[in-house]
Amino acid sequence: MIKDLKNLDNWNLSKKRKFFWVFTIAWVLIVYLIDGEWLYFIPFIVGDIIFWKTINYTFWKKRKKKVEKTKSWIKSWGDAILFAVIAATILRTFFIEAYTIPTPSMEKSLMVGDYLFVSKTSYGPRVPITPLSFPLVHHTLPVIGGKSYLEWLQIPYHRMSGWKIANAQSPIGVDRNDCVVFNWPAEREGRPIDKKENYVKRCVALPGDEIKIEEGILFINGEKETKYKWMKKQRRYFVKTQSGLNKEKLYLDYDIYPTDIQKLRFENVYAINTTESAIKDLKKKPYVDSVWSTGPQGDIFNNKVMNPDYFLVHNPYNWNEENYGPLTIPKQGVKVVITKDNIALYKQIINRYEGEEMGNPDNFLNIKTELEVNGSTNYTFKQNYYWLMGDNRQNSADSRFWGFVPENHIVGKALFIWMSYDKYGKGIRWNRLFNSVK
């Protein structure tokens, strides 16, 4: 065998193929046993070096020019495009992907018009659940519309090893305060997990953590949330003026988007989402009568969380966006007692995330039957869950409204902003280019 390996150039194509596939199967078995998934690509690299030699790995050495047949321009362009699509698809699936920020839920940490690169390797690349899909698009075909994927082949959820340090509380390495990109779990379109809409929020609580919100202040495991200097959070303020507000001037002076200003039914009273520094300066303006941060009783904001159009998960305790919990984040392997009082909190997990999406549609029906017969029942969570919120807390549809984020919906960690464009008229935000996401 060793003698044969020294004469690879003399092997015929059939012999090369047999050797390659035997080596690949043996290698995959070894990698699986040692849980070293990143080594799966080695056979293809070795195969290219030994057999196909399509990549010049010794580019610094001079090579003898070979007389080759001239390719037609169609074939040359076709080969180049095919290689680019395959390379970009592999890069996008397993390493890094570009995203954009469409809403102000993360202002001013991430702004509308920021373009991000998101690392798939931080928490480990998720193997595509729907592998048969049109390359380089998400869930909809360009131009013609329609699904960009085939649903008849779906692979069970599996995540490759990532470079973030895993621990007992967060097996994939998600840390508190990470900016996380994920597939929106509460989507009602019926798409596969990896084809749901992409969202980005800050992970404020890990599996097993207890959260509580009191008067808009977040507590994790009984401790008040640390307010980092780099988290320039916005909040909602109420401004009473003498004769109205100039939205264009507020945008030019304070970067307050027109969508962040809403006139209430009270005379000359506005709800404005902005930063503390901006509101301090606004207080000094002669046309401002008063500023406060607690909404008038009965206004639309105090009741927004109770509106079914906003609050997608049934709320059995009349919690709202400013006063919520206490609530413990579900953790894989942890058993909880389900009662008629708390089943509403876990219904979506049991029925959808660990029922329908795991191929067990009777999961919730069985729990409900046991509950009706015995009055209570035990349930053990099958995966970990996370609690994600926007930095612009009072203008963010997040876990308070649609519940927990399952681990199999996590996509990756936001790395840095490669482009930032203000669609309201200021153009490129040069000061934000290549800033890391914190």
C-alpha positions as CSV (number, residue, x, y, z in Angstrom):
1,M,0.0,0.0,0.0
2,I,2.8,2.4,0.9
3,K,4.5,1.6,-2.3
4,D,1.3,2.3,-4.2
5,L,0.9,5.7,-2.4
6,K,4.3,6.7,-3.8
7,N,3.1,6.2,-7.3
8,L,-0.2,8.1,-7.1
9,D,0.3,9.6,-10.5
10,N,0.1,6.1,-12.0
11,W,-3.3,5.3,-10.4
12,N,-6.3,5.1,-12.7
13,L,-9.4,7.2,-11.8
14,S,-11.3,4.2,-10.5
15,K,-8.5,3.3,-8.0
16,K,-8.3,6.9,-6.9
17,R,-12.1,7.1,-6.2
18,K,-12.1,3.8,-4.2
19,F,-9.2,5.0,-2.1
20,F,-10.9,8.4,-1.5
21,W,-14.3,7.0,-0.4
22,V,-12.7,4.4,1.9
23,F,-10.6,7.0,3.5
24,T,-13.5,9.5,3.8
25,I,-15.8,6.9,5.5
26,A,-13.1,5.9,7.9
27,W,-12.2,9.5,8.7
28,V,-15.9,10.5,9.3
29,L,-16.2,7.6,11.8
30,I,-13.0,8.7,13.7
31,V,-14.2,12.4,13.8
32,Y,-17.6,11.3,15.0
33,L,-16.1,9.3,17.9
34,I,-13.8,12.1,19.0
35,D,-16.4,14.8,18.5
36,G,-14.1,16.8,16.3
37,E,-16.6,18.0,13.7
38,W,-14.3,20.7,12.2
39,L,-12.1,17.9,10.9
40,Y,-14.8,16.7,8.5
41,F,-13.4,19.0,5.7
42,I,-9.9,17.3,5.8
43,P,-10.7,14.5,3.3
44,F,-11.8,17.1,0.7
45,I,-8.7,19.2,1.2
46,V,-6.4,16.1,1.1
47,G,-8.3,14.8,-1.9
48,D,-7.7,18.0,-3.8
49,I,-4.0,18.0,-2.9
50,I,-3.5,14.4,-4.0
51,F,-6.0,13.8,-6.7
52,W,-7.7,16.8,-8.3
53,K,-5.1,19.5,-7.7
54,T,-7.5,22.3,-8.5
55,I,-6.1,24.7,-5.9
56,N,-2.5,25.9,-6.1
57,Y,-1.3,25.3,-2.5
58,T,2.3,26.1,-3.5
59,F,1.5,29.4,-5.2
60,W,4.9,30.8,-4.2
61,K,6.7,28.3,-6.5
62,K,7.1,28.7,-10.2
63,R,5.3,26.1,-12.2
64,K,6.0,25.0,-15.7
65,K,3.5,26.3,-18.1
66,K,1.2,23.6,-19.5
67,V,-0.2,23.7,-22.9
68,E,-4.0,23.6,-22.4
69,K,-6.9,23.9,-24.6
70,T,-8.5,27.3,-24.6
71,K,-11.8,27.3,-22.9
72,S,-14.7,29.2,-24.4
73,W,-15.7,32.4,-22.5
74,I,-19.0,30.8,-21.6
75,K,-17.4,27.8,-20.0
76,S,-14.8,30.1,-18.2
77,W,-17.4,32.3,-16.8
78,G,-19.6,29.4,-15.9
79,D,-16.8,27.7,-14.0
80,A,-15.9,30.9,-12.2
81,I,-19.6,31.6,-11.2
82,L,-20.1,28.0,-10.0
83,F,-17.0,28.1,-7.9
84,A,-18.0,31.5,-6.4
85,V,-21.5,30.3,-5.5
86,I,-20.2,27.1,-3.9
87,A,-17.5,28.9,-1.9
88,A,-19.9,31.7,-0.8
89,T,-22.6,29.1,0.2
90,I,-20.1,27.2,2.4
91,L,-18.8,30.4,3.9
92,R,-22.4,31.7,4.6
93,T,-23.6,28.4,6.0
94,F,-20.7,27.5,8.3
95,F,-18.6,30.6,9.0
96,I,-20.0,34.1,8.6
97,E,-23.0,35.9,7.2
98,A,-24.2,39.4,6.6
99,Y,-27.4,40.9,8.2
100,T,-29.0,44.2,8.3
101,I,-30.9,46.0,11.1
102,P,-34.5,46.9,9.9
103,T,-36.1,48.1,13.2
104,P,-35.1,50.4,16.1
105,S,-35.5,47.8,18.8
106,M,-31.7,47.9,19.6
107,E,-31.2,51.6,19.4
108,K,-28.6,53.1,20.1
109,S,-26.5,50.0,20.3
110,L,-27.5,48.9,16.8
111,M,-29.2,51.4,14.6
112,V,-31.6,51.1,11.7
113,G,-29.5,50.8,8.6
114,D,-26.5,49.0,10.3
115,Y,-25.1,46.1,8.2
116,L,-23.5,43.4,10.4
117,F,-21.3,40.4,10.0
118,V,-22.5,37.6,12.2
119,S,-20.2,34.7,13.3
120,K,-21.6,31.2,12.9
121,T,-18.5,29.7,14.5
122,S,-19.0,31.5,17.9
123,Y,-21.7,29.2,19.1
124,G,-21.0,26.5,16.5
125,P,-22.4,26.3,13.0
126,R,-25.9,24.8,12.8
127,V,-26.1,22.1,10.2
128,P,-28.8,23.2,7.6
129,I,-32.2,21.7,8.6
130,T,-33.4,22.2,5.0
131,P,-30.3,21.4,2.9
132,L,-32.1,21.5,-0.4
133,S,-32.5,25.3,-1.1
134,F,-31.6,28.0,-3.6
135,P,-28.1,29.2,-2.7
136,L,-27.4,32.6,-1.0
137,V,-31.1,33.5,-0.2
138,H,-33.1,32.9,2.9
139,H,-36.7,31.8,2.5
140,T,-38.0,33.5,-0.6
141,L,-36.8,33.3,-4.2
142,P,-35.6,36.6,-5.7
143,V,-37.7,38.3,-8.3
144,I,-40.3,35.5,-8.8
145,G,-41.1,35.0,-5.2
146,G,-42.1,31.7,-3.6
147,K,-40.3,29.3,-1.4
148,S,-36.5,29.0,-1.9
149,Y,-36.3,25.6,-0.3
150,L,-37.7,22.0,-0.5
151,E,-39.4,20.7,2.6
152,W,-39.5,17.0,1.8
153,L,-35.9,16.6,3.1
154,Q,-35.3,17.9,6.6
155,I,-32.3,17.0,8.8
156,P,-32.7,16.8,12.6
157,Y,-31.2,19.8,14.5
158,H,-27.4,19.4,15.1
159,R,-24.8,22.0,15.9
160,M,-21.1,21.7,15.3
161,S,-18.6,22.6,17.9
162,G,-18.0,26.4,18.3
163,W,-15.1,28.4,19.6
164,K,-16.9,30.1,22.5
165,I,-16.3,28.3,25.8
166,A,-19.3,26.2,26.8
167,N,-20.4,25.7,30.3
168,A,-23.1,23.8,32.2
169,Q,-25.6,26.7,32.0
170,S,-24.9,27.5,28.3
171,P,-23.7,24.5,26.4
172,I,-23.2,26.4,23.2
173,G,-21.3,29.3,24.8
174,V,-23.9,32.1,24.7
175,D,-23.0,34.6,27.4
176,R,-25.2,37.2,29.1
177,N,-25.3,40.4,27.1
178,D,-24.2,38.9,23.8
179,C,-25.9,40.3,20.8
180,V,-27.5,37.2,19.3
181,V,-29.0,36.6,15.8
182,F,-31.7,34.0,15.9
183,N,-34.7,32.7,13.9
184,W,-37.9,34.2,15.3
185,P,-39.4,31.3,17.2
186,A,-43.0,32.6,17.3
187,E,-43.3,33.0,13.6
188,R,-46.7,31.8,12.3
189,E,-45.8,31.2,8.7
190,G,-45.1,27.5,9.2
191,R,-41.6,27.6,7.9
192,P,-38.8,25.2,9.0
193,I,-36.7,26.5,11.9
194,D,-33.7,27.6,9.8
195,K,-36.0,29.5,7.3
196,K,-37.9,31.6,9.9
197,E,-37.2,35.4,9.9
198,N,-33.9,36.5,11.4
199,Y,-34.0,38.7,14.5
200,V,-31.2,40.3,16.6
201,K,-31.6,41.0,20.3
202,R,-29.4,41.0,23.4
203,C,-29.4,37.8,25.5
204,V,-30.1,38.9,29.0
205,A,-30.8,35.6,30.7
206,L,-29.5,32.0,30.2
207,P,-31.1,28.6,30.9
208,G,-31.9,28.3,34.6
209,D,-31.8,32.1,35.3
210,E,-34.7,33.8,37.0
211,I,-35.8,37.1,35.5
212,K,-37.9,39.9,37.0
213,I,-38.8,43.4,35.7
214,E,-39.9,46.0,38.2
215,E,-40.8,49.5,36.9
216,G,-38.8,48.8,33.8
217,I,-35.7,47.7,35.7
218,L,-34.4,44.2,34.9
219,F,-33.3,41.8,37.6
220,I,-31.4,38.6,36.9
221,N,-31.3,36.1,39.8
222,G,-32.3,38.8,42.2
223,E,-29.5,41.2,41.1
224,K,-30.2,44.5,39.3
225,E,-29.0,44.5,35.7
226,T,-25.6,46.1,35.2
227,K,-25.8,49.2,33.0
228,Y,-22.6,49.2,30.9
229,K,-21.3,52.5,29.7
230,W,-21.4,51.2,26.1
231,M,-25.1,50.4,26.3
232,K,-26.6,53.7,25.3
233,K,-30.1,52.6,25.9
234,Q,-33.1,54.5,24.9
235,R,-36.3,54.7,26.9
236,R,-39.7,56.2,26.5
237,Y,-40.3,59.8,27.7
238,F,-43.4,61.9,27.6
239,V,-43.0,65.5,26.5
240,K,-45.6,68.2,26.8
241,T,-45.0,71.2,24.6
242,Q,-46.6,74.6,24.1
243,S,-47.4,74.2,20.4
244,G,-46.2,70.9,18.9
245,L,-42.9,69.4,17.9
246,N,-40.7,69.7,14.8
247,K,-39.9,66.1,14.0
248,E,-37.3,67.0,11.3
249,K,-35.4,69.2,13.7
250,L,-35.5,66.5,16.4
251,Y,-34.0,64.1,14.0
252,L,-31.3,66.5,12.9
253,D,-30.3,67.5,16.4
254,Y,-30.8,64.3,18.4
255,D,-31.0,61.4,15.9
256,I,-34.6,60.8,17.0
257,Y,-36.4,59.0,14.1
258,P,-39.8,60.1,13.1
259,T,-41.1,56.6,14.0
260,D,-39.9,57.2,17.5
261,I,-42.2,60.1,18.0
262,Q,-45.9,59.6,18.6
263,K,-48.5,62.2,19.4
264,L,-50.9,61.1,22.1
265,R,-54.6,62.0,22.4
266,F,-53.6,64.5,25.2
267,E,-53.1,68.0,24.0
268,N,-49.5,68.6,22.8
269,V,-48.3,65.5,24.6
270,Y,-45.8,63.2,22.7
271,A,-44.3,59.9,23.5
272,I,-40.6,59.9,22.4
273,N,-38.1,57.1,22.5
274,T,-34.6,58.6,23.0
275,T,-31.5,58.7,25.2
276,E,-31.1,60.3,28.6
277,S,-28.6,62.8,27.3
278,A,-31.0,63.9,24.5
279,I,-33.9,64.4,26.9
280,K,-31.8,66.4,29.3
281,D,-31.0,68.9,26.5
282,L,-34.6,68.8,25.3
283,K,-35.9,69.9,28.7
284,K,-34.0,73.2,28.4
285,K,-35.9,74.2,25.2
286,P,-38.3,77.1,25.7
287,Y,-41.1,75.3,23.8
288,V,-41.1,72.3,26.2
289,D,-43.4,72.6,29.3
290,S,-42.6,69.3,31.0
291,V,-41.0,65.9,30.6
292,W,-41.7,62.7,32.5
293,S,-41.1,59.0,32.1
294,T,-44.3,57.4,33.4
295,G,-47.2,57.3,31.0
296,P,-50.5,58.9,31.6
297,Q,-53.0,56.4,33.0
298,G,-54.9,54.6,30.3
299,D,-52.7,55.6,27.4
300,I,-52.0,53.1,24.7
301,F,-48.5,52.2,26.0
302,N,-49.6,51.0,29.4
303,N,-52.0,48.6,27.8
304,K,-49.9,47.6,24.8
305,V,-48.6,44.4,26.4
306,M,-52.1,43.2,27.0
307,N,-53.2,43.6,23.4
308,P,-53.2,40.2,21.7
309,D,-51.8,41.7,18.6
310,Y,-48.6,42.5,20.5
311,F,-48.4,39.8,23.2
312,L,-48.3,36.5,21.2
313,V,-47.9,34.3,24.3
314,H,-50.9,34.0,26.6
315,N,-50.3,36.1,29.8
316,P,-51.9,34.4,32.8
317,Y,-50.6,36.9,35.4
318,N,-51.4,40.2,33.8
319,W,-47.7,41.1,33.5
320,N,-46.8,44.0,31.3
321,E,-43.6,45.2,29.6
322,E,-42.6,47.3,32.7
323,N,-43.5,44.8,35.4
324,Y,-42.9,41.1,34.5
325,G,-42.1,37.9,36.4
326,P,-40.5,36.4,38.3
327,L,-40.0,33.7,35.7
328,T,-37.3,31.0,35.5
329,I,-35.9,30.3,32.1
330,P,-36.3,26.6,31.1
331,K,-33.2,24.4,31.1
332,Q,-32.6,21.1,29.4
333,G,-33.2,18.1,31.7
334,V,-34.8,20.2,34.4
335,K,-38.2,19.0,35.6
336,V,-41.0,21.4,36.4
337,V,-44.5,20.9,37.9
338,I,-47.2,21.9,35.4
339,T,-50.4,23.2,36.9
340,K,-53.5,24.9,35.5
341,D,-52.1,28.2,36.8
342,N,-48.7,28.0,34.9
343,I,-49.5,25.9,31.9
344,A,-50.0,29.0,29.7
345,L,-46.3,29.9,30.2
346,Y,-45.1,26.6,28.9
347,K,-47.8,25.8,26.4
348,Q,-45.8,27.1,23.4
349,I,-42.7,25.1,24.5
350,I,-44.5,21.9,25.0
351,N,-46.8,22.1,22.0
352,R,-44.6,23.6,19.4
353,Y,-40.9,23.8,20.1
354,E,-40.7,20.3,21.8
355,G,-43.8,18.9,20.1
356,E,-44.5,19.7,16.5
357,E,-41.0,20.8,15.6
358,M,-39.5,17.7,17.2
359,G,-41.9,15.4,15.4
360,N,-44.1,14.8,18.5
361,P,-47.4,16.5,17.8
362,D,-49.1,14.7,20.7
363,N,-46.7,16.2,23.3
364,F,-49.0,18.9,24.5
365,L,-52.2,16.8,24.3
366,N,-50.6,14.2,26.6
367,I,-49.6,16.8,29.2
368,K,-53.1,18.4,29.0
369,T,-54.8,15.1,29.5
370,E,-52.6,14.3,32.6
371,L,-53.4,17.7,33.9
372,E,-57.1,17.3,33.6
373,V,-57.0,13.9,35.3
374,N,-54.5,14.6,38.1
375,G,-54.6,18.4,38.5
376,S,-50.8,18.6,38.0
377,T,-48.1,16.8,36.1
378,N,-44.3,16.8,35.7
379,Y,-42.6,17.9,32.6
380,T,-38.8,17.7,31.7
381,F,-37.5,20.2,29.2
382,K,-35.8,18.6,26.1
383,Q,-33.6,21.6,25.2
384,N,-32.3,24.9,26.6
385,Y,-34.0,28.3,26.2
386,Y,-32.8,31.9,26.3
387,W,-34.4,35.2,27.1
388,L,-33.7,38.0,24.6
389,M,-34.6,41.7,24.8
390,G,-33.9,44.8,22.8
391,D,-31.8,47.6,24.2
392,N,-34.5,50.0,23.3
393,R,-36.7,48.4,25.9
394,Q,-39.9,50.3,25.5
395,N,-39.9,50.1,21.8
396,S,-39.0,46.4,21.3
397,A,-41.0,43.4,20.6
398,D,-39.0,40.7,22.4
399,S,-39.2,37.7,24.8
400,R,-41.7,39.7,26.9
401,F,-44.2,39.5,24.1
402,W,-43.4,36.2,22.3
403,G,-41.6,34.1,24.9
404,F,-38.5,32.0,25.1
405,V,-35.9,31.4,22.3
406,P,-35.1,27.7,21.9
407,E,-31.4,26.8,21.5
408,N,-32.1,25.2,18.1
409,H,-33.2,28.7,16.8
410,I,-29.8,30.4,17.7
411,V,-27.9,31.4,14.5
412,G,-24.8,33.2,15.6
413,K,-23.1,36.1,17.4
414,A,-23.1,39.7,15.9
415,L,-19.4,40.6,15.3
416,F,-19.0,44.1,13.7
417,I,-20.7,46.7,11.6
418,W,-19.2,46.8,8.1
419,M,-21.6,49.5,6.7
420,S,-24.1,51.9,8.3
421,Y,-26.5,54.0,6.2
422,D,-29.1,56.4,7.5
423,K,-32.2,56.1,5.3
424,Y,-33.7,59.3,6.8
425,G,-31.3,61.6,5.0
426,K,-27.9,61.7,6.7
427,G,-26.4,59.1,4.4
428,I,-23.4,56.9,5.5
429,R,-22.6,57.0,9.2
430,W,-18.8,56.9,8.8
431,N,-18.2,56.8,12.6
432,R,-19.9,53.5,12.8
433,L,-18.0,51.6,10.1
434,F,-16.1,48.6,11.4
435,N,-17.2,49.1,15.0
436,S,-17.4,45.9,16.9
437,V,-20.9,45.0,18.3
438,K,-20.9,45.1,22.1
